[in-house]
């Protein structure tokens, strides 16, 4: 690369953490009344609000509970909502350890309070360690009030890191997030799910030994 890389910024779900978003769609279809208007409201208003901290967890659950079929509760919403979190292979943890020897490693995730807590609790159960040991900075969208792929989000993160965009690498699985990062001047690489593991990509980029 033309510039010396100092910062590596990872997306979480679909890159480091294995997830299955389809579990929410399937699960909610089972416990909620079918309502096309409600589906659009959840996708375009409620989830974005929750992921930027404008809606609290209590408010999120209250809003979704209005669509529940009889016999289901907010506990069922939480169960299904968190069911998308699957696992995180130990090999990726070793990769992060290697990267931290030479780079500043960060997370930038469109996430919410329930998923963030579930991820961190699961991480401690899987590895008996605190996930914050493996990252220099956590940029959770619900805490910073910003989401990808807005260019201003990447610019804000770079400002917080006092980082030059050309000295940063961003890895995500969503093309729109890659485009946003590149528009902010960051070296961005899309991870093609089910084809390339993030470890392989990191090795291809020469950031750790092949």
N, C-alpha and C positions, 0 to 999 in steps of 0.2 A: 504494500500500500504506500501511497505517496506520503502520507502523514503518519507520525507515530501515534498509535492508538493508546489512549489512556483510560477510557471509560467504555464498559460494555453494559448495555441496558437490555434486559430481557423482558419480554411479555411473560406472563405466568401460565395461564390455561392454554393448553394446546402446544406449548413450547417446552416448559420445564415440568409442568403438572399435567398428567393425563386426565382428560375430562370427557364427558359424554353429554352434550347439551340436549340431545334428543330425549333424555330422561325427564326433563322438565315438560316438554311438549306432551309426551305420552302420559306422564303422571298427572298433569293438570287436566288433561282430557278426561281422565278417570274420575277426578274429584270435583270438577267444576262444570257448571252449565255451559253448553255451547252458545257462544255469543260473539259473533264476528266483530261487532263494535268494541266489545270488551277486550278482545285479543289485540286489536289495533291500539287501544288505549294503554294496555299493559306494555306493548312493545315500544310505542312512541312517546309515552308520557311517564308511566309509573316506573319502569325499569331505568330509563335515563335519569329520572329524578332521584331514584335510590342510589344509582351509581355515582352521582355527584354530590351526595350528602344533603340534597334539598328535601328528601323524604327520609324520615327515620325508620328504623326497623319496625317499631310499633305501628307507625302510619302505613308502611308497606304491607304489613300483615293485615291490618284493618281494611285497607283498600281491596286486597285480594279476597278476603274472607266474604265480601259481599257477593261473590260469584260461586261460593261453595254449595255443593249439593247437600241435602240433609244427611246428617250423620258424620260429616267431616269437620275438622277443626283447624285452627291455626297451626297446631302441632303437625298436622298432615302436610300443610303448606311448607313448613320448615323441612320436614323429612324429605319431601320431593325436591325442594329447592337445592338442598345440600347433596342430594344423591348424585349430582353430576361429577363430584370430585371422586376420582378413582384411585390413582396412586402416583407415586413419583419414584422411578427406578433409582436405586442407589448409585448407579453409574453416573447419573447426572449430578448427584451430590459430589462425587469425586471430581467431576469436571469443574464444578464451581470452586472446589478447593484449589485445584491447579490454577485456575484463572486468577484467583485472588492473590496468588504469589506475585503477579506482574501487572494486574489491572485493578481499577476500581469497578466493582460489580454491583449493579442496581436492578431493581424491579420497577417496571411501569405497567400497571394493570388496570383495565376497566373492570372494577370489582365493586363489591358492596360489603356491608358490615357482616352479614351472615356468612357469605362465602369466605371472606378474609379470616374470620374467626375459625371457621370449619377447617380451612387450609392449615392455619397455624397449629391448631389442636391436633389435626391428623399428622402433621409433620413431626410433632413431638412424640406422638404414639409410634410412628414408623421408625424414627431414628433416635429417639430419646435425646433430642437436642433442640435448641431454639433455632428456628429458621433465620433469625436475624444475625446469627453468627456467620452466615454465608453471604450476606449482602451488606454493602456499605450504606445504601439508602433504599427505603421502600417508598414508592410513589403509588399509593392506592388512590384511585379516582375519587372514591367517596370521602377521602380525607383531604385531598388537595382541591376538590371542587372542580376538577377538569377531567376531560375524557379525550382519548384518542378517537378519531384521527385529526382533531383540530391542530393546526400548525402551532397555534399559540400554546398548546399543552407542551409540545416538545421544546419550544423556545423557553418556556417557564422552567422546565426541568433542567435545561442546559444552564440557565441563569442560577438556579439553586446549586448546581454542581460547580459553578465557575468554570465551565468546560467549553472549549471550542468545538463546534459541530463536526468539523473534519477530523477531530481526534476522538470521536465517539462512534461506536457501533450499536445499532439497534436491531434486535431480532424479534420477529412477530410472525404469526401464521396467517394474518388477515391482510390482503393486498391493499385495502384502503388505509390501513395503519402504516404500511410500508411507504405508501405514497406521501402521507402526511409527514413522516419523518424525513423523507428525502427532500420535501419542499422546505423543511427547516434546515437543510444542509447536512443532515446526518447520514453516515454510511449505513444504509438499511438493507437487511436481507430477509427475504420471506422464507420461512420454513414450510416446506410442502409436506403437510401431514400425511402419515401413512406411507411416505416414500423415503424421507430422510430424517433420521433422528438428529436432534440438536447437537449431539456430540460429534457426529460426522461433519456437520456444517462448521462447527468451531475448528475442527481439525483442517478442513478444507481451506479455511481462512488463515491458517497458520498461527492460530492463537494459542494452541497447545500442540504438543508433539503428536504426530500421527501414529 
